Amino acid sequence: MCSAMVKKFQEARALLGRVEYQRGHIEEALRVFDGINISALTPEMKKSVVRKVSQQKPRPHSSSLTMPFHSVTILMETIYLKSLALYDLGKFEGIEPQLLFTSFSHLFRTTLNITPTKFGFAEAARECSAILDIVESAAPEGLPSNFGNDCNLNETICRAVELLPELWKLGGFPLETISSYRRALVSNWNLDAKTIAKLQKEFAVFLLYSGCEAEPPKLRCQLDGLFVPQNNLEEAILLLLILLVKFNLKRIERDATVMHHLTFALSVSGQLKPLARQFEALLPGLLDNREWLYNVALCYLASGDDLTALNLLRRVLKSGEDSNSLKELLLASKVCGEDYAHAGEGVLYARRALANQHGGCDQMEVVAGRLLGISLSNLARYATTDIERAAQQHEALEVLANAGKKMHSRDFGTIYSLSLENAVQRKLDTAARYAKKLLKLEVGSELKTWLLIARIMSAQKRYEDAECIVDAALDQAGKWSQGDLLQTKAKIQIAHGQFRKAIETYTQLLALIQLRAKSFGAGISVLQVGTHSLKFVRIL
């Protein structure tokens, strides 16, 4: 059979397979497609694509030896349909592929020793990749912008570019998935802006949540000063930032979930100030104004800029406006309650939050009560008269006790605040009772509870018991969490008059600080002295 006859025969099989696939006869379509020797036709397909890309006209004497471009289009579509058919066979009847992957992928690999290749995903991906291999070898610099003006091949190529990462993903091949996403975004496939944005978002989401760490991208041309991400997190952040720029330039439709993913990524990386700047750069309308202010305030609060966070929250809560914004009221009360200078304002916000409950969530009411108690306690320190101080301290204990009863003494934060406030007011037996109850409920998992019990016992002049508590906590704490414990132990030894032991303890603390400085960089302190630690000065 002559070459021309073979080509006609292969083209006829391709058309027949397309008809069978469109009728829903997947297995029959695959049998037809398998009879087409694509690898034998690949060299001529490449030559035809090269001629089309360069806009060369076929010579009369060679036209019979070269595959017509419309035949290439049909065969490329055949490869794509074959990958779709394999994809369809890789699904269980009535089960979505994503559910199949997430639920059974691990079972297939470990228990049954069956790979997703058996279900067609990997084979489908290889077929789909063959399309891109042909085009890349024919046009290594990418397709010209006018390539798809007069042919259907460009549409098939774009569909293959979209499908390939999904096939590798469903097959359980994360490294191949990442590679195919990079291939789709780096090479020029004449994709429209909407498709590119879709791929960028899907790729960023996969990088963030797949749990697979890939090698950093190796770009073919890297300009001086060009940022090249070094890990999954950086690459995902870069993609999401590019999408935000496109939103702001109105090149694509806005998608609020992009900001949610970016918030997660920058929060994980600890870049809260840059996250705040990204929120501030958003054009109006992408987020509700109240939500925008709340998120920016959270960013500044997490980065340690409490005053900026408070000023943003005040914009939401000013003059009684939006007084039902419960989460903003609670956050503002928390910020103010931890700052003695704004404790009075924190009391007002907490009272407004309690007043806006109206039979709402008990947990939120407990949180509001706890914040009110903390703010009243801090406000009492600045009372001008003993009567005023006593009234504020009494109310602080009362609201904290009511909050504890509301949750049947199961809210750990409230129990801790109750113990701490009783200790500050020198009601040490009551403080010790709450602290021991909390230690039991937490099963000894919280370092601050161990410290609270030790300091209460030290205030009761039970120095040996206090030191035993610290030693027990040191046995359970990790090395980098021992700084506060060693500092407390040294203070207890000084209070007990054991100065030599205190010097030895401080020596251990100094060695720990030096070791951490070498391990994590100079300037990182082991000691974390917060608001509650300042109160402990009054207990010891």
C-alpha positions as CSV (number, residue, x, y, z in Angstrom):
1,M,0.0,0.0,0.0
2,C,1.5,3.3,-1.0
3,S,2.3,6.1,1.5
4,A,-0.6,8.3,0.4
5,M,-3.1,5.4,0.8
6,V,-1.8,4.7,4.3
7,K,-2.3,8.3,5.3
8,K,-5.8,8.3,3.9
9,F,-6.5,5.1,5.8
10,Q,-5.2,6.5,9.1
11,E,-7.2,9.7,8.5
12,A,-10.3,7.7,7.9
13,R,-9.8,5.7,11.2
14,A,-9.3,9.0,13.0
15,L,-12.7,10.3,11.7
16,L,-14.4,7.0,12.6
17,G,-13.0,7.1,16.1
18,R,-14.2,10.7,16.6
19,V,-17.7,9.6,15.6
20,E,-17.7,6.7,18.0
21,Y,-16.4,8.9,20.8
22,Q,-19.1,11.5,20.1
23,R,-21.7,8.7,20.3
24,G,-20.4,7.7,23.7
25,H,-18.9,4.4,22.6
26,I,-15.7,5.0,24.5
27,E,-14.2,1.5,24.3
28,E,-15.0,1.2,20.6
29,A,-13.4,4.6,20.0
30,L,-10.3,3.5,21.8
31,R,-10.0,0.4,19.7
32,V,-10.2,2.5,16.5
33,F,-7.7,5.0,17.9
34,D,-5.2,2.2,18.8
35,G,-5.1,1.2,15.2
36,I,-3.6,4.5,14.2
37,N,0.3,4.5,14.3
38,I,0.8,8.1,15.4
39,S,4.5,7.6,16.0
40,A,5.1,6.7,12.4
41,L,3.2,9.8,11.3
42,T,4.9,12.2,13.8
43,P,7.8,13.3,11.6
44,E,5.5,14.4,8.8
45,M,3.2,16.1,11.2
46,K,6.1,18.1,12.6
47,K,7.1,19.2,9.1
48,S,3.6,20.3,8.3
49,V,3.4,22.3,11.5
50,V,6.7,23.9,10.8
51,R,5.5,25.0,7.4
52,K,2.3,26.4,8.9
53,V,4.2,28.3,11.6
54,S,6.6,29.8,9.1
55,Q,3.7,30.5,6.6
56,Q,5.6,28.7,3.8
57,K,3.6,27.5,0.8
58,P,4.2,23.8,-0.1
59,R,6.1,23.3,-3.3
60,P,4.2,21.6,-6.1
61,H,6.6,18.6,-6.5
62,S,6.7,18.0,-2.7
63,S,3.0,18.4,-1.9
64,S,2.3,14.7,-2.4
65,L,5.1,13.8,0.0
66,T,4.1,16.1,2.7
67,M,1.0,15.6,5.0
68,P,-1.6,18.2,4.4
69,F,-2.2,20.5,7.3
70,H,-5.9,19.6,7.6
71,S,-4.8,16.0,8.1
72,V,-2.5,17.1,11.0
73,T,-5.4,18.9,12.5
74,I,-7.5,15.7,12.4
75,L,-4.7,13.5,13.8
76,M,-4.0,16.0,16.6
77,E,-7.7,16.0,17.6
78,T,-7.5,12.2,17.5
79,I,-4.7,12.2,20.1
80,Y,-6.7,14.6,22.2
81,L,-9.8,12.5,22.0
82,K,-7.9,9.4,22.8
83,S,-6.6,11.0,26.0
84,L,-10.1,12.0,26.9
85,A,-11.4,8.5,26.3
86,L,-8.6,7.1,28.6
87,Y,-9.6,9.8,31.1
88,D,-13.2,8.6,31.0
89,L,-12.2,5.0,31.5
90,G,-10.1,6.1,34.5
91,K,-13.2,7.2,36.4
92,F,-15.5,4.9,38.4
93,E,-19.1,5.1,37.2
94,G,-20.9,7.8,39.2
95,I,-17.8,9.0,41.0
96,E,-16.1,12.3,40.3
97,P,-12.4,11.9,39.4
98,Q,-11.3,14.4,42.1
99,L,-13.2,12.3,44.7
100,L,-11.6,9.2,43.3
101,F,-8.2,10.6,43.6
102,T,-8.5,12.0,47.1
103,S,-10.3,9.0,48.6
104,F,-8.6,6.0,47.0
105,S,-5.2,7.1,45.6
106,H,-3.4,6.0,48.7
107,L,-5.3,2.7,48.9
108,F,-4.4,1.9,45.3
109,R,-0.7,2.6,45.8
110,T,-0.2,0.9,49.2
111,T,-2.8,-1.8,49.9
112,L,-3.7,-3.1,46.5
113,N,-0.4,-2.2,44.8
114,I,-2.4,-0.7,41.9
115,T,-1.2,2.5,40.3
116,P,-3.5,5.1,38.7
117,T,-2.0,4.0,35.3
118,K,-4.3,1.0,35.4
119,F,-7.2,3.4,35.4
120,G,-5.9,5.4,32.3
121,F,-4.9,8.7,33.9
122,A,-1.1,8.3,33.3
123,E,-1.6,6.9,29.8
124,A,-4.1,9.7,29.0
125,A,-1.5,12.2,30.2
126,R,1.2,10.7,28.0
127,E,-1.1,10.9,25.0
128,C,-2.0,14.4,25.7
129,S,1.7,15.3,26.2
130,A,2.4,14.0,22.7
131,I,0.4,16.8,21.2
132,L,2.6,19.4,23.0
133,D,5.8,17.6,22.2
134,I,5.0,17.8,18.5
135,V,4.2,21.5,18.6
136,E,7.2,22.4,20.8
137,S,9.6,20.5,18.5
138,A,8.1,22.3,15.5
139,A,7.9,25.7,17.1
140,P,10.5,25.9,19.9
141,E,10.0,29.7,20.3
142,G,6.2,29.3,20.6
143,L,3.3,29.6,18.3
144,P,2.8,32.9,16.4
145,S,-0.2,35.0,17.5
146,N,-2.0,34.5,14.2
147,F,-1.6,30.7,14.2
148,G,-5.1,29.9,15.2
149,N,-6.8,32.4,12.8
150,D,-7.6,29.8,10.1
151,C,-7.4,26.4,11.7
152,N,-8.8,24.3,14.5
153,L,-5.5,23.0,15.6
154,N,-4.9,25.9,17.9
155,E,-8.1,25.1,19.8
156,T,-7.0,21.4,20.2
157,I,-3.6,22.6,21.5
158,C,-5.1,24.9,24.1
159,R,-7.4,22.2,25.3
160,A,-4.5,19.8,25.7
161,V,-2.5,22.4,27.6
162,E,-5.5,22.7,30.1
163,L,-6.1,19.0,30.3
164,L,-2.6,17.7,30.9
165,P,-2.0,19.0,34.5
166,E,-5.4,17.7,35.5
167,L,-4.6,14.2,34.2
168,W,-1.3,14.0,36.1
169,K,-3.1,15.4,39.2
170,L,-5.8,12.8,39.1
171,G,-3.3,10.1,38.4
172,G,-1.5,10.9,41.6
173,F,1.8,12.2,40.1
174,P,2.5,15.6,41.8
175,L,5.9,16.3,40.3
176,E,4.6,15.7,36.8
177,T,1.6,17.9,37.6
178,I,3.9,20.8,38.7
179,S,6.1,20.3,35.6
180,S,3.0,20.4,33.3
181,Y,1.7,23.6,34.9
182,R,5.1,25.3,34.4
183,R,5.2,24.1,30.8
184,A,1.7,25.5,30.2
185,L,2.6,28.9,31.7
186,V,6.2,29.4,30.4
187,S,5.7,28.4,26.8
188,N,3.6,30.4,24.3
189,W,0.5,28.3,23.4
190,N,-1.8,31.2,22.3
191,L,-3.9,30.8,25.4
192,D,-6.4,33.6,26.1
193,A,-6.1,35.7,29.2
194,K,-9.0,33.8,31.0
195,T,-7.4,30.4,30.5
196,I,-3.9,31.6,31.6
197,A,-5.5,33.1,34.8
198,K,-7.3,29.8,35.4
199,L,-4.1,27.8,35.1
200,Q,-2.2,30.3,37.3
201,K,-4.8,30.0,40.1
202,E,-5.0,26.2,39.8
203,F,-1.2,25.9,39.9
204,A,-0.9,28.2,42.9
205,V,-3.6,26.2,44.8
206,F,-1.8,22.9,44.0
207,L,1.5,24.3,45.2
208,L,0.0,25.5,48.4
209,Y,-2.0,22.4,49.4
210,S,-0.6,19.4,47.6
211,G,2.0,18.6,50.2
212,C,4.7,18.0,47.5
213,E,7.8,20.1,47.4
214,A,9.3,20.3,43.9
215,E,12.6,21.7,42.7
216,P,12.5,25.4,42.0
217,P,11.8,26.3,38.3
218,K,14.7,26.5,35.9
219,L,13.9,29.2,33.5
220,R,15.6,29.1,30.1
221,C,16.4,32.8,30.3
222,Q,16.9,34.5,33.6
223,L,17.6,38.2,33.5
224,D,19.7,40.0,36.1
225,G,17.5,41.0,39.1
226,L,14.7,38.7,38.0
227,F,13.0,37.0,41.0
228,V,13.1,33.2,40.7
229,P,11.1,31.4,43.4
230,Q,13.1,28.9,45.5
231,N,10.2,26.8,46.8
232,N,6.5,26.0,46.4
233,L,5.4,28.7,48.7
234,E,7.3,31.5,46.9
235,E,6.1,30.2,43.5
236,A,2.5,30.2,44.7
237,I,2.8,33.7,46.2
238,L,4.3,35.0,42.9
239,L,1.4,33.5,40.8
240,L,-1.2,34.9,43.2
241,L,0.4,38.4,43.1
242,I,0.4,38.3,39.3
243,L,-3.3,37.5,39.4
244,L,-3.9,40.4,41.7
245,V,-2.1,42.8,39.3
246,K,-4.3,41.5,36.5
247,F,-7.4,42.2,38.6
248,N,-6.3,45.7,39.3
249,L,-5.6,46.3,35.7
250,K,-9.0,44.9,34.8
251,R,-7.5,42.4,32.4
252,I,-9.5,39.5,33.9
253,E,-12.6,39.1,36.0
254,R,-12.1,39.5,39.7
255,D,-11.9,36.4,41.9
256,A,-12.1,37.0,45.7
257,T,-10.7,33.5,46.4
258,V,-7.3,34.6,45.1
259,M,-7.0,37.0,48.0
260,H,-8.0,34.2,50.4
261,H,-5.3,31.9,49.1
262,L,-2.7,34.7,49.2
263,T,-3.7,35.5,52.7
264,F,-3.0,31.9,53.7
265,A,0.3,31.8,51.8
266,L,1.7,35.1,53.2
267,S,0.5,34.2,56.7
268,V,2.3,30.8,56.6
269,S,5.5,32.6,55.4
270,G,5.2,35.2,58.2
271,Q,5.0,38.1,55.7
272,L,2.1,40.0,57.4
273,K,3.2,43.5,56.5
274,P,3.5,42.7,52.8
275,L,0.1,41.0,53.1
276,A,-1.3,44.3,54.5
277,R,0.2,46.2,51.6
278,Q,-1.5,43.8,49.2
279,F,-4.8,44.4,50.8
280,E,-4.3,48.1,50.7
281,A,-3.5,47.9,47.0
282,L,-6.8,46.3,46.1
283,L,-9.2,48.3,44.1
284,P,-12.5,49.1,45.8
285,G,-15.2,46.5,45.2
286,L,-13.1,43.3,45.4
287,L,-13.8,43.1,49.2
288,D,-16.5,44.6,51.3
289,N,-15.2,47.7,53.1
290,R,-15.7,46.2,56.6
291,E,-14.1,42.9,55.6
292,W,-11.2,44.8,54.1
293,L,-10.6,46.9,57.2
294,Y,-10.8,43.8,59.4
295,N,-8.3,41.8,57.4
296,V,-5.8,44.7,57.2
297,A,-6.1,45.1,60.9
298,L,-5.4,41.4,61.5
299,C,-2.3,41.8,59.4
300,Y,-0.9,44.7,61.4
301,L,-1.9,43.1,64.6
302,A,0.0,39.9,63.8
303,S,3.0,41.8,62.7
304,G,3.1,43.7,66.1
305,D,1.7,47.0,65.0
306,D,-1.2,47.1,67.5
307,L,-1.8,50.9,67.2
308,T,-2.3,50.8,63.4
309,A,-4.6,47.8,63.8
310,L,-6.7,49.6,66.5
311,N,-7.0,52.7,64.3
312,L,-8.4,50.6,61.5
313,L,-10.9,48.9,63.7
314,R,-12.0,52.3,65.1
315,R,-12.9,53.2,61.5
316,V,-15.5,50.4,61.5
317,L,-16.7,51.0,65.0
318,K,-16.7,54.8,65.2
319,S,-19.7,56.7,66.7
320,G,-21.7,53.6,67.2
321,E,-21.8,52.8,63.5
322,D,-21.8,49.1,62.7
323,S,-22.2,48.4,66.4
324,N,-23.3,44.8,65.5
325,S,-19.9,44.0,64.0
326,L,-19.2,41.4,66.7
327,K,-15.8,40.1,65.4
328,E,-14.5,43.7,65.0
329,L,-15.7,44.6,68.6
330,L,-14.0,41.5,70.0
331,L,-10.8,42.1,68.2
332,A,-10.7,45.8,69.2
333,S,-11.4,44.8,72.8
334,K,-8.5,42.3,72.7
335,V,-6.1,44.8,71.3
336,C,-7.1,47.4,73.9
337,G,-7.2,45.0,76.8
338,E,-3.6,44.0,76.2
339,D,-2.5,47.7,76.3
340,Y,-2.9,49.3,79.7
341,A,-3.2,52.7,78.1
342,H,-6.3,51.7,76.2
343,A,-7.9,49.4,78.8
344,G,-10.9,51.7,79.3
345,E,-11.6,51.7,75.6
346,G,-11.4,47.9,75.7
347,V,-14.0,47.8,78.4
348,L,-16.4,49.8,76.2
349,Y,-15.9,47.5,73.2
350,A,-16.4,44.3,75.3
351,R,-19.6,45.7,76.8
352,R,-20.9,46.6,73.4
353,A,-20.1,43.0,72.2
354,L,-22.0,41.6,75.2
355,A,-25.0,43.9,74.6
356,N,-25.2,42.7,71.0
357,Q,-25.4,39.1,71.8
358,H,-29.2,38.9,72.2
359,G,-29.3,35.1,72.8
360,G,-26.5,34.4,70.2
361,C,-23.6,32.0,70.4
362,D,-22.6,31.1,74.0
363,Q,-19.0,30.8,72.9
364,M,-18.9,34.3,71.6
365,E,-20.5,35.6,74.8
366,V,-17.8,33.8,76.8
367,V,-15.1,35.4,74.8
368,A,-16.6,38.8,75.2
369,G,-16.9,38.2,79.0
370,R,-13.2,37.1,79.2
371,L,-12.1,40.2,77.3
372,L,-14.2,42.4,79.5
373,G,-12.6,40.8,82.6
374,I,-9.1,41.3,81.2
375,S,-9.7,44.9,80.3
376,L,-11.2,45.7,83.7
377,S,-8.2,44.1,85.4
378,N,-5.8,46.2,83.5
379,L,-8.0,49.3,84.0
380,A,-7.9,48.8,87.8
381,R,-4.1,49.4,87.7
382,Y,-4.7,53.0,86.8
383,A,-7.6,53.7,89.1
384,T,-7.3,57.0,91.0
385,T,-8.9,55.8,94.2
386,D,-8.9,52.5,96.2
387,I,-12.7,52.3,96.0
388,E,-12.6,52.6,92.2
389,R,-9.8,50.0,92.0
390,A,-11.7,47.5,94.3
391,A,-14.9,47.9,92.3
392,Q,-13.1,47.3,89.0
393,Q,-11.3,44.2,90.4
394,H,-14.5,42.9,91.8
395,E,-16.3,43.2,88.5
396,A,-13.4,41.6,86.7
397,L,-13.7,38.5,88.8
398,E,-17.4,38.5,88.6
399,V,-17.6,38.6,84.7
400,L,-14.8,36.0,84.4
401,A,-16.7,33.7,86.8
402,N,-19.9,34.2,84.9
403,A,-18.1,33.4,81.6
404,G,-16.7,30.2,83.2
405,K,-20.1,29.1,84.4
406,K,-21.5,29.7,80.9
407,M,-19.3,27.1,79.5
408,H,-19.5,24.8,82.6
409,S,-15.8,25.6,83.3
410,R,-14.6,24.1,80.1
411,D,-13.2,27.3,78.5
412,F,-9.5,27.1,79.1
413,G,-8.8,30.8,78.4
414,T,-11.4,31.9,80.9
415,I,-10.1,29.5,83.6
416,Y,-6.6,30.8,83.0
417,S,-7.7,34.4,83.3
418,L,-9.6,33.6,86.5
419,S,-6.6,32.0,88.0
420,L,-4.3,34.9,87.0
421,E,-6.7,37.6,88.2
422,N,-7.1,35.9,91.6
423,A,-3.4,35.7,91.9
424,V,-3.0,39.4,91.1
425,Q,-5.5,40.2,93.8
426,R,-3.5,37.9,96.2
427,K,-6.3,35.3,96.5
428,L,-3.7,32.7,96.1
429,D,-5.5,29.6,97.3
430,T,-8.3,30.3,94.8
431,A,-5.8,31.0,92.1
432,A,-4.0,27.8,92.7
433,R,-7.2,25.8,92.6
434,Y,-8.1,27.2,89.2
435,A,-4.6,26.7,87.9
436,K,-4.5,23.0,89.0
437,K,-7.9,22.4,87.4
438,L,-6.6,23.9,84.2
439,L,-3.4,21.9,84.2
440,K,-5.6,18.7,84.6
441,L,-7.9,19.7,81.7
442,E,-5.0,20.5,79.4
443,V,-3.1,17.3,80.4
444,G,0.0,19.4,81.0
445,S,0.2,20.6,77.4
446,E,0.4,24.3,78.0
447,L,3.7,25.9,79.2
448,K,2.0,29.0,80.5
449,T,-0.1,27.0,82.9
450,W,3.0,25.3,84.4
451,L,4.5,28.8,84.8
452,L,1.4,30.2,86.5
453,I,1.2,27.4,89.1
454,A,4.9,27.7,89.8
455,R,4.6,31.5,90.3
456,I,1.5,31.1,92.5
457,M,3.4,28.6,94.7
458,S,6.3,31.0,94.9
459,A,4.0,33.8,96.0
460,Q,2.7,31.3,98.7
461,K,6.4,30.9,99.8
462,R,6.2,27.2,98.8
463,Y,9.6,27.5,97.0
464,E,10.5,23.8,96.9
465,D,7.1,22.9,95.4
466,A,7.4,25.7,92.9
467,E,10.8,24.5,91.8
468,C,9.5,20.9,91.5
469,I,6.7,22.2,89.2
470,V,9.3,24.0,87.0
471,D,11.5,20.9,86.8
472,A,8.5,18.8,85.8
473,A,7.7,21.3,83.1
474,L,11.3,21.3,81.9
475,D,11.2,17.5,81.4
476,Q,8.2,17.9,79.1
477,A,9.2,21.1,77.2
478,G,11.2,21.2,74.1
479,K,14.7,22.8,74.2
480,W,13.6,26.1,72.6
481,S,10.6,26.5,75.0
482,Q,12.7,26.3,78.2
483,G,13.8,29.9,78.4
484,D,10.8,31.2,80.4
485,L,11.0,28.1,82.7
486,L,14.7,28.6,83.5
487,Q,14.1,32.3,84.1
488,T,11.3,31.6,86.5
489,K,13.3,28.8,88.2
490,A,16.2,31.3,88.8
491,K,13.8,33.9,90.3
492,I,12.3,31.2,92.6
493,Q,15.8,30.2,93.8
494,I,16.7,33.9,94.5
495,A,13.4,34.3,96.5
496,H,14.4,31.2,98.4
497,G,17.9,32.6,99.1
498,Q,19.6,29.9,97.0
499,F,21.9,32.2,95.1
500,R,24.4,29.6,94.0
501,K,21.7,27.5,92.4
502,A,20.3,30.7,90.8
503,I,23.7,31.4,89.2
504,E,23.8,27.9,87.8
505,T,20.3,28.2,86.4
506,Y,21.1,31.6,84.7
507,T,24.2,29.9,83.3
508,Q,22.0,27.3,81.7
509,L,19.7,30.0,80.4
510,L,22.7,31.9,78.9
511,A,23.9,28.8,77.1
512,L,20.5,28.2,75.7
513,I,20.3,31.8,74.4
514,Q,23.8,31.4,72.7
515,L,22.8,28.1,71.2
516,R,19.6,29.4,69.7
517,A,21.5,32.5,68.4
518,K,23.9,30.2,66.5
519,S,21.1,28.0,65.2
520,F,18.5,30.6,64.2
521,G,20.6,33.8,63.8
522,A,21.6,36.5,66.1
523,G,19.0,38.8,67.6
524,I,16.4,36.1,68.3
525,S,15.6,36.1,71.9
526,V,14.4,33.0,73.8
527,L,12.6,35.0,76.4
528,Q,9.1,36.0,75.6
529,V,7.8,38.5,78.2
530,G,4.1,39.4,77.4
531,T,1.3,41.1,79.2
532,H,0.7,38.3,81.6
533,S,4.4,38.1,82.5
534,L,4.2,41.7,83.6
535,K,1.4,40.8,85.9
536,F,3.5,38.0,87.4
537,V,5.9,40.7,88.8
538,R,3.1,41.5,91.2
539,I,2.6,37.8,92.2
540,L,6.2,36.9,93.0
